[in-house]
Amino acid sequence: MNAAKDAERKAKAAFDKAEEDYFNEPNEWNDAAQQQAKDAWDTASATVTKAQQAFDEANTALNGAQTEVNAAGETLENANEAKLH
């Protein structure tokens, strides 16, 4: 996810530069460069969003698995205590 965020920051910086170039010298080349940089930034942002969603889903699954492990541990502990008494 850090790589995706880094790519997004770089794409944003490239867009900011292209936007400044177009502002300083509005022409079709700078307009095209600005649009291309915006598209790259949008793509990088979408990648970050997808990576965050995947991370959140994995974290939810991990939390669920941890809950099941804890419950199994309690069951085993209770069974061992019952066996000892």
PyMOL commands that set and color helices and strands:
alter all, ss='L'
color gray80, all
select helices_A, chain A and resi 2-24+28-84
alter helices_A, ss='H'
color red, helices_A
deselect
rebuild
show_as cartoon
